[in-house]
Amino acid sequence: MGAIDLPKSPNVFHPEKPSAVGSRNSLAQEYRDQQNEVNQLLEEETNKVIHHINSKLPKDVLERLDVMGGVKEKLYNYFNQNYQNMFNRYMVTTEDEMVKKIRNYIDKEETKVLARYTPKEIADLLDAVGGADKFNTGEIEKSMVNMYGHLQGHIQRGINDLENLTNSLLRQKTDTGAFIRGENAYSIVKCAFKDNIVKPKTVTDVKLSVNILDAELISPIFHYQSTVEYLIKDLLSKHIMDSIDREIEKIKDQRIDQGQEEPSDSEIIFAKMGRVENYTDDEVENPKSKRYSVVAKHLMERISDLRAEIDPEVFDALNVRENLKKIVDIENIRTRGFNTAINSITSILDTSKMGYQYIENLKNARELLIREYEDTDTANLPDERYQVKMRYYDNAQLIEERKAFDVQMKSFENEVAHLWDVLEVIYEGAKPSFKVTDFNDLAAKQRNRIRKTIKAKNGEPMYEDISKIWDEIAFVKPAETEVERMNRTYIYEKDQIRKRIIFMRNKMKLMYDYQYPIERRVMEDRLSFLEREYNKFDYMINPYHIQPGLLLDVDITSIKRKKATLDAMANVLNEFLHGVSQGFQDAAFASFSRRRSTVREDINQSFADASEEGNAPPQASGQAYLDMLNSGAVAAAPAIEAPKRSRKTADGAKPRSRKARGSSMKEI
């Protein structure tokens, strides 16, 4: 009997037929007695009303109510006619309609299943007639997977929107947490919210910088200028690491099968170090060296200094080096990582309705620039806009970036100090000699009296003879160690420049008040220029805080009460990081669930002989417990290969393996 012949409920209207439209009887209720349930409900409601009437009315009134039939029967009939005929029929009709929908859906699905799973003989016949590329559903299945994938992406974006809006409502403000959450929060290098210069009350500017390290990239990125030799050596290094990891996993499984404790993290690290020499060595000139076991020495010499491009004049398609380079190029090892990152960010922007009018892909420089609008003049741009700059940095580039940052920082210090000196000279020259203007004038006027009345008696040096260490702008800077020299933060220097700018502006107001001579206008213009440029510089990322890897620099301008670009960019960033970065992984936390502290002998409890336990004194039992703890501590010391006695249970059998223990825990 096929799925089409399966019985269905009657599609008719009748008050008594089960599962008919408008019926008081339903097939979905199965064994339930509908009439008894209704009678019980009506009886309860009637008794409630009768009890209420008996408690409120006097006895003589109650006797006159029982004329031409009791009140209880009248109430019962009233409830029965209204409640049962209206509410119960509505419920039955709704219930049966839903059952019909589900049955029709099941019928369709069963028809599909019966059409798909054909007998084996027919499948073999079709395969013999059409071949492997005929009568298959591969393309349809791929389409289904793509559709479900897109559906999942849309659902995820909707959930992210809801989460962002909920968080913003709870916080009543927009902060860094609105952008990157959870396991990717550590990747933020800098995030700054500031009011827009032109519209400070309604518009905010956001600077967000995210650094994804080389070790965290799912697909590694290489510079276009990287040599073929460097790419092959990188592949060989990964091959060696994978081989060592496989060996360590085998040893760990053997120890678990023998009932021994798992090695600790430090033991695993030292075991890996000891196996490096099994795969490679430092004998570069020896052709029989272990480092040339996979790729021979003469092949490595052929590709020495071979880069992404070969001069057409010396190109020969039959040469060894050209074919070696072709193998590397076919695998897209050089361009795979950066192209994946570009495809990821652009596709996410498109699907998130974050269109852009300008994109510049500097492939050879490993840099991508995306702007929502082509124009760069902020006066012509709307208040909702964004700009994304993505660039890959290696260690050599970061060293040069740090050098340029040092020079620029020193230049700002010199320019601000020069303006400070000019203002100080003009200020001192404009002061009248006979009038006290500030504390320095008062101190100079009282210098002789201080020397004669105070310093001469105490024998202490004068203030002018003491070297001045504190400049009264910023606190004294502590001496630098190697850590500060290698990772300069420039917090002290930036704070000093910022305070100098504030002091100079206040001093000019004090000097000139409401007068605007040419000197004041020139110095204010210079001060405004330095302050504007310094704010741009301070807004930049300090290269000392960046590590080799992918740097994503996002500039967003958004309306404070709208925040449309902010919310949309938060989803884009989280989805991009999820697709490009594998995230930070703490080995200690990752292995916490299988640490040796969770497989101690005292946890695997067993029943010993009762007579032995009963005869043992309390001191002996306590000492035995201490001996057990000490033996567990000593057992952690041997190396990973050291054999140990296998722990046994009470019946003498070895404990189960890790998988068996895990299954038993699940059963519990």
C-alpha positions in Angstrom: 0.0 0.0 0.0 1.5 3.3 -1.0 1.5 6.5 0.9 -1.3 7.9 -1.3 -3.6 5.1 -0.1 -3.2 5.9 3.6 -6.6 6.7 5.2 -7.4 10.3 6.0 -10.0 11.9 8.3 -13.4 12.8 6.7 -13.4 16.3 5.2 -17.1 16.8 6.1 -19.1 18.9 8.4 -21.1 16.9 11.0 -21.8 17.4 14.7 -21.3 13.8 15.8 -18.9 12.1 13.4 -15.4 11.8 14.9 -12.9 14.4 13.5 -15.5 16.0 11.2 -15.6 19.8 11.0 -17.8 21.1 13.8 -18.0 17.7 15.5 -18.1 17.4 19.3 -16.1 14.1 19.0 -12.4 14.0 18.1 -10.1 11.1 17.0 -7.2 13.0 18.5 -8.6 12.5 22.0 -8.2 8.7 21.5 -9.1 6.9 24.8 -10.5 10.0 26.6 -14.2 10.1 27.6 -15.3 13.5 26.5 -18.8 13.4 27.9 -17.5 12.4 31.4 -14.9 15.2 31.3 -17.6 17.8 30.3 -20.0 16.5 33.0 -17.3 16.8 35.6 -16.5 20.4 34.6 -20.1 21.5 34.5 -20.8 19.8 37.9 -17.9 21.7 39.5 -18.9 25.1 38.1 -22.6 24.5 39.1 -21.7 23.6 42.6 -19.5 26.7 42.9 -22.4 29.0 41.9 -24.9 27.1 44.2 -22.5 27.4 47.2 -22.1 31.1 46.5 -25.9 31.6 46.4 -26.5 29.6 49.6 -23.9 31.6 51.4 -25.2 35.1 50.3 -29.1 34.7 50.3 -31.4 34.2 53.3 -33.2 30.9 53.8 -36.7 32.2 53.0 -35.4 33.5 49.7 -33.7 30.3 48.8 -37.0 28.3 49.4 -38.9 30.6 47.0 -36.2 30.2 44.3 -36.9 26.4 44.0 -40.2 27.0 42.1 -40.7 25.0 38.9 -37.4 23.1 39.2 -34.2 23.5 41.2 -31.7 26.2 40.6 -29.0 23.7 40.2 -30.6 22.0 37.2 -31.2 25.4 35.5 -27.5 26.4 36.0 -26.4 23.0 34.8 -28.4 23.3 31.6 -27.2 26.9 31.1 -23.5 25.9 31.4 -24.0 22.9 29.2 -25.7 24.8 26.3 -23.2 27.7 26.2 -19.9 26.1 27.3 -20.1 22.8 25.5 -21.7 23.9 22.3 -19.4 26.9 21.8 -16.0 26.5 23.4 -15.7 22.7 23.1 -16.7 22.6 19.5 -14.2 25.3 18.7 -11.4 23.4 20.4 -12.4 20.1 18.6 -12.5 21.9 15.2 -9.1 23.5 15.7 -7.6 20.3 17.0 -8.8 18.3 14.1 -7.8 20.9 11.5 -4.2 20.7 12.9 -4.2 16.9 12.8 -5.3 17.0 9.1 -2.5 19.4 8.3 0.1 17.2 10.0 -1.3 14.1 8.3 -1.1 15.7 4.9 2.5 16.7 5.5 3.4 13.2 6.7 1.8 11.8 3.6 3.9 14.0 1.3 7.1 13.2 3.2 6.4 9.4 3.1 5.7 9.7 -0.6 9.1 11.3 -1.1 10.9 8.6 0.9 9.2 5.8 -1.0 10.2 7.5 -4.3 13.8 7.9 -3.1 14.6 4.5 -1.6 14.2 2.2 -4.5 15.1 -1.5 -4.4 18.7 -2.4 -4.8 18.2 -4.2 -8.2 16.6 -1.1 -9.8 19.5 1.1 -8.5 22.1 -1.3 -9.9 20.2 -1.4 -13.2 20.1 2.4 -13.5 23.8 2.7 -12.6 24.7 0.1 -15.2 22.7 1.9 -17.9 23.6 5.5 -17.1 27.0 5.3 -15.4 28.2 7.0 -12.2 27.4 10.5 -13.5 23.7 9.8 -14.3 20.7 9.4 -12.0 22.3 11.0 -9.0 21.1 13.7 -6.7 24.5 15.3 -6.0 23.8 18.7 -7.4 20.3 18.8 -5.8 21.9 17.9 -2.5 24.5 20.7 -2.9 21.7 23.2 -3.6 19.9 22.1 -0.5 23.0 22.5 1.6 23.5 26.0 0.2 20.0 27.0 0.9 20.1 25.7 4.5 23.5 27.5 4.9 22.1 30.8 3.7 19.0 30.3 5.9 21.2 29.7 8.9 23.3 32.8 8.1 20.1 35.0 7.9 18.8 33.5 11.2 22.2 34.1 12.8 22.3 37.7 11.6 18.8 38.3 12.9 19.8 36.9 16.3 22.9 39.1 16.4 20.7 42.2 15.6 18.3 41.3 18.4 21.2 40.7 20.8 22.8 44.0 19.9 19.6 45.9 20.3 18.9 44.2 23.6 22.3 45.0 25.0 22.1 48.6 23.9 18.7 49.0 25.6 20.1 47.5 28.8 23.2 49.6 28.8 21.5 52.8 27.6 24.8 53.6 25.8 27.1 52.3 23.1 30.5 51.0 24.1 33.2 48.6 23.0 31.2 45.6 24.1 28.7 46.2 21.4 31.2 45.4 18.7 33.2 42.2 19.5 32.0 39.8 22.1 32.9 36.5 23.7 36.0 34.6 22.5 37.2 37.4 20.1 37.3 40.3 22.6 41.1 39.8 23.1 41.8 40.7 19.5 40.9 44.4 20.0 44.0 46.6 19.9 42.2 50.0 20.1 38.6 51.2 20.3 37.8 54.8 20.9 34.5 56.7 20.9 34.6 60.4 20.4 32.2 63.2 19.4 32.4 64.4 15.9 34.2 67.7 15.4 31.5 69.2 13.2 28.5 67.8 15.0 29.6 66.8 18.5 26.0 66.6 20.0 24.4 64.3 17.4 27.2 62.4 15.7 29.9 60.1 17.1 33.1 58.9 15.5 34.4 55.4 16.4 37.9 54.0 15.8 38.2 50.2 16.1 41.4 48.2 15.4 41.5 44.4 15.5 44.7 42.3 15.3 44.5 38.7 14.2 47.8 37.0 14.8 49.5 34.6 12.4 49.0 31.6 14.7 45.3 32.3 14.9 44.5 32.6 11.2 42.6 29.6 9.8 44.3 30.0 6.4 47.9 31.4 6.7 48.8 34.5 4.9 52.1 35.1 3.0 53.4 38.1 1.4 53.5 38.2 -2.4 57.3 38.6 -2.4 57.9 35.5 -0.2 60.3 33.1 -1.9 59.2 29.6 -2.9 61.9 28.2 -0.6 60.3 30.0 2.3 56.8 28.6 1.5 58.1 25.0 1.1 60.0 25.2 4.4 56.9 26.5 6.1 55.0 23.5 4.8 57.7 21.1 5.9 57.7 22.6 9.4 53.9 22.0 9.6 54.4 18.5 8.4 57.0 17.9 11.2 54.7 19.3 13.9 51.8 17.2 12.7 54.0 14.1 12.8 55.2 14.8 16.3 51.6 15.4 17.4 50.5 12.1 16.1 53.3 10.4 18.0 52.3 12.1 21.2 48.7 11.1 20.8 49.7 7.4 20.3 51.8 7.6 23.5 48.9 9.2 25.4 46.5 6.5 24.2 48.9 3.7 25.2 49.2 5.1 28.7 45.5 5.4 29.1 45.0 1.8 27.9 47.5 0.6 30.4 45.6 2.4 33.2 48.3 5.1 33.8 47.8 8.7 34.3 47.8 11.1 31.4 51.0 13.3 30.9 50.9 16.9 32.1 51.2 19.9 29.8 54.9 20.3 30.7 55.6 16.7 30.0 54.0 16.9 26.6 56.0 20.0 25.7 59.3 18.4 26.7 58.3 15.2 24.8 57.7 17.2 21.7 61.1 19.0 22.0 62.8 15.6 22.3 61.3 14.4 19.1 62.3 17.3 16.9 65.7 15.8 16.1 64.0 12.7 14.8 62.7 14.7 11.8 65.2 17.5 11.2 68.6 18.8 12.2 71.0 21.8 11.6 73.3 20.2 9.0 72.5 22.4 6.1 75.3 21.3 3.8 74.9 17.6 4.3 72.7 16.1 1.6 71.9 13.1 3.8 70.6 15.3 6.6 67.2 14.6 8.1 66.0 18.0 7.0 66.2 16.8 3.4 64.3 13.5 4.0 61.1 14.9 2.4 62.5 17.3 -0.2 66.1 16.6 -1.4 68.9 19.1 -1.0 69.4 19.6 -4.7 65.7 20.5 -5.2 65.9 23.1 -2.4 69.0 24.6 -4.0 67.1 25.0 -7.3 64.4 27.1 -5.8 66.8 29.3 -3.7 65.8 33.0 -4.0 63.0 32.1 -6.4 60.1 34.6 -5.9 56.6 35.0 -7.2 57.7 36.1 -10.7 60.4 34.8 -13.1 62.1 37.0 -15.7 60.5 36.1 -19.0 63.9 36.1 -20.7 65.1 33.1 -18.6 61.8 31.3 -18.2 61.8 27.7 -19.4 58.8 25.6 -18.8 60.9 22.4 -18.8 63.3 23.5 -16.0 63.1 21.9 -12.6 62.6 25.2 -10.7 59.8 26.4 -12.9 57.9 23.1 -12.4 58.5 23.2 -8.6 57.2 26.8 -8.6 54.2 25.7 -10.7 53.3 23.0 -8.1 53.3 25.7 -5.3 51.3 28.1 -7.5 48.6 25.6 -8.4 47.9 25.0 -4.7 47.5 28.8 -4.2 49.7 28.6 -1.1 50.9 32.2 -1.7 47.5 33.9 -2.3 45.1 31.6 -0.5 45.0 33.2 2.9 44.7 36.9 1.9 42.1 36.1 -0.9 40.0 34.1 1.7 40.0 37.1 4.0 39.0 39.5 1.2 36.2 37.2 0.0 35.0 36.9 3.6 34.8 40.6 4.4 33.2 41.6 1.1 30.6 38.8 1.1 29.6 39.6 4.6 29.3 43.3 3.8 27.1 42.5 0.8 24.8 40.1 2.7 24.5 42.5 5.6 23.3 45.3 3.3 26.5 47.3 4.0 27.2 48.3 0.5 30.3 50.2 -0.6 31.1 52.5 -3.5 34.9 52.3 -3.3 37.2 49.4 -3.0 41.0 49.2 -3.6 42.7 45.8 -3.4 46.4 46.2 -3.3 47.1 42.5 -3.8 50.9 42.6 -3.9 51.1 44.9 -0.8 48.5 42.7 1.0 46.3 45.7 1.7 42.5 46.2 1.2 40.7 49.6 1.5 36.9 49.7 1.5 34.9 52.9 1.8 31.1 53.2 1.8 31.3 56.4 -0.3 33.9 57.4 -2.9 34.2 61.0 -1.7 36.7 61.6 1.1 35.6 65.2 2.0 33.7 64.9 5.3 31.7 68.0 4.5 30.0 66.3 1.6 29.4 62.9 3.3 26.4 61.8 5.3 26.5 61.2 9.1 26.2 57.4 8.6 29.3 56.0 7.0 32.2 53.6 7.5 35.7 52.8 6.2 37.5 49.5 6.5 41.2 49.1 6.0 42.7 45.6 6.2 46.4 44.9 6.0 48.8 42.0 6.6 52.0 42.9 8.6 55.1 40.8 9.0 57.8 41.5 11.6 60.0 43.4 9.2 57.2 45.8 8.3 56.3 46.4 12.0 59.9 47.3 12.8 59.9 50.0 10.1 56.4 51.2 11.3 57.8 51.6 14.8 60.8 53.6 13.6 58.5 56.0 11.8 56.2 56.2 14.9 59.3 57.1 17.0 60.3 59.9 14.6 56.8 61.3 14.4 56.4 61.3 18.2 59.8 63.1 18.6 58.7 65.7 16.0 55.5 66.5 17.9 57.5 66.9 21.1 59.9 69.4 19.3 57.2 71.4 17.7 55.1 71.8 20.9 58.3 72.6 22.9 59.2 75.3 20.4 55.8 76.9 20.6 56.1 76.7 24.4 59.4 78.5 24.3 58.1 81.3 22.0 55.0 81.8 24.2 57.2 81.8 27.4 59.5 84.5 26.0 56.6 86.7 24.9 54.9 86.2 28.3 58.1 87.1 30.2 58.8 90.1 28.0 55.2 91.5 28.3 55.3 91.5 32.1 55.8 94.9 33.8 59.0 95.0 35.9 57.4 97.0 38.8 54.3 94.7 39.1 53.8 91.2 40.5 52.1 89.2 37.8 52.6 85.6 38.9 54.3 83.5 41.6 57.7 83.7 39.9 57.7 87.5 40.2 56.7 87.3 43.9 59.5 84.7 44.6 62.1 86.9 42.8 61.0 89.9 44.8 61.4 88.1 48.1 64.6 86.2 47.2 66.9 88.3 49.3 64.7 88.2 52.4 64.4 84.4 52.1 68.2 84.1 52.0 68.8 86.4 55.0 66.0 85.3 57.3 65.5 81.6 56.6 68.3 80.0 54.6 71.2 81.7 56.4 69.9 80.4 59.8 69.3 76.8 58.6 72.2 76.5 56.3 70.0 75.2 53.5 70.7 76.0 49.8 68.5 78.4 48.0 65.7 77.3 45.8 67.5 78.6 42.7 70.6 76.5 43.5 68.6 73.2 43.6 68.3 71.4 40.3 64.7 71.4 39.1 63.5 67.8 38.3 59.8 68.2 38.1 58.6 70.4 35.2 55.2 70.9 36.8 53.5 69.5 33.6 53.7 65.8 34.1 55.0 63.6 37.0 58.5 62.4 36.9 59.0 59.6 34.4 60.5 56.4 35.9 63.6 54.9 34.3 63.1 52.6 31.3 63.8 48.9 31.5 64.2 46.6 28.6 60.5 46.0 28.5 59.7 49.7 28.0 62.4 50.0 25.4 61.1 47.1 23.3 57.4 48.0 23.8 57.1 51.8 23.9 53.6 53.0 24.9 54.4 56.8 24.8 51.7 57.4 27.5 54.0 59.7 29.4 55.0 61.7 26.3 51.4 62.0 25.0 50.1 63.1 28.4 52.8 65.8 28.5 52.0 67.1 25.0 48.3 67.2 25.8 48.9 69.2 29.1 51.3 71.6 27.3 48.6 72.4 24.8 46.1 73.1 27.5 48.5 75.3 29.5 49.5 77.3 26.4 45.9 78.1 25.6 45.1 79.2 29.1 48.2 81.3 29.3 47.3 83.1 26.1 43.8 83.9 27.5 45.5 85.2 30.6 48.0 87.3 28.7 45.7 89.0 26.1 42.2 88.7 27.6 39.9 90.2 25.0 42.7 91.7 22.9 43.7 90.0 19.6 47.1 91.3 18.4 49.0 89.7 15.6 51.1 87.7 18.0 48.1 86.0 19.6 46.5 85.2 16.3 49.7 83.6 14.9 50.3 81.5 18.1 46.7 80.4 18.3 46.7 79.3 14.6 49.9 77.4 15.2 48.5 75.8 18.4 45.3 74.8 16.7 47.2 73.2 13.9 49.4 71.2 16.3 46.4 70.2 18.3 44.5 69.0 15.3 47.4 67.0 13.9 48.3 65.6 17.2 44.7 64.3 17.7 44.9 62.5 14.4 48.2 61.0 15.5 46.9 60.0 18.8 43.9 58.4 17.1 46.3 56.1 15.2 47.4 52.7 16.4 50.7 52.4 18.2 52.7 49.8 16.1 54.5 48.7 19.3 51.1 47.1 20.3 50.7 45.2 17.0 52.0 41.7 16.4 52.6 40.1 13.0 49.3 39.1 11.5 46.2 40.6 10.0 45.2 44.1 11.1 41.6 45.3 10.6 41.2 49.0 11.0 37.5 50.3 11.0 36.5 54.0 11.1 32.7 54.5 11.7 30.7 57.7 11.8 27.2 57.2 13.1 24.2 59.2 14.5 24.0 58.8 18.3 20.2 58.2 18.4 20.2 56.0 15.3 23.4 53.9 15.4 22.5 52.0 12.3 26.1 51.6 11.0 27.3 50.7 14.5 24.9 47.8 14.9 25.4 46.5 11.4 29.2 46.7 11.6 29.1 44.8 14.9 27.5 41.8 13.1 30.0 42.1 10.2 33.0 42.0 12.5 31.8 39.1 14.6 31.0 37.0 11.5 34.3 38.0 9.8 36.4 37.0 12.9 34.4 33.7 13.2 35.3 32.8 9.6 38.9 33.9 9.5 40.3 33.4 13.0 40.3 30.2 15.0 40.5 32.3 18.2 42.7 32.2 21.2 43.2 28.7 22.7 44.5 28.3 26.2 46.0 24.8 26.4 45.6 24.7 30.2 41.8 25.4 29.9 41.4 23.1 27.0 42.9 20.2 28.9 41.3 21.1 32.2 38.6 18.4 31.9 41.2 15.7 31.5 43.8 16.8 34.0 45.3 14.3 36.3 43.6 15.8 39.3 40.3 14.3 38.0 41.7 10.7 37.7 43.1 10.3 41.2 43.0 7.0 42.9 40.7 8.3 45.7 38.1 9.2 43.1 37.9 5.7 41.7 36.5 4.3 45.0 36.4 0.6 45.6 35.2 -1.7 48.4 38.1 -3.3 50.3 37.8 -6.2 52.8 35.6 -5.1 55.6 37.7 -7.0 58.2 40.8 -5.1 57.1 39.0 -1.8 57.4 37.5 -2.6 60.7 40.8 -3.7 62.3 42.8 -0.7 61.0 43.3 2.0 63.7 42.4 5.6 62.9 46.0 6.7 62.8 46.9 4.0 60.3 44.0 4.9 58.0 45.1 8.6 58.1 48.6 7.7 57.4 47.5 5.5 54.5 45.6 8.5 53.1 48.7 10.7 53.3 50.8 7.9 51.7 48.4 7.8 48.8 48.5 11.5 48.2 52.3 11.5 48.4 52.5 8.6 45.9 50.3 10.5 43.6 52.6 13.5 43.8 55.7 11.4 43.1 54.0 9.6 40.2 53.8 12.9 38.3 57.6 13.3 38.2 58.8 10.6 35.7 59.1 11.4 32.0 56.4 10.5 29.5 58.0 7.3 28.4 58.6 5.9 32.0 56.5 2.7 32.6 54.4 2.6 35.7 52.4 0.0 37.6 48.9 -0.3 36.3 46.3 0.7 38.8 43.8 -2.1 39.4 40.3 -2.1 40.9 39.1 -4.2 43.8 38.6 -7.3 41.7 42.1 -7.1 40.2 41.0 -6.0 36.8 42.5 -2.9 35.1 40.4 0.2 34.9 38.7 1.0 31.7 40.1 3.4 29.1 39.2 7.0 28.8 36.4 6.3 26.3 34.9 3.7 28.5 35.0 6.0 31.5 33.4 8.8 29.5 30.6 6.5 28.4 29.9 5.4 32.0 29.8 9.0 33.1 27.2 9.7 30.5 25.1 6.8 31.7 25.2 8.2 35.2 
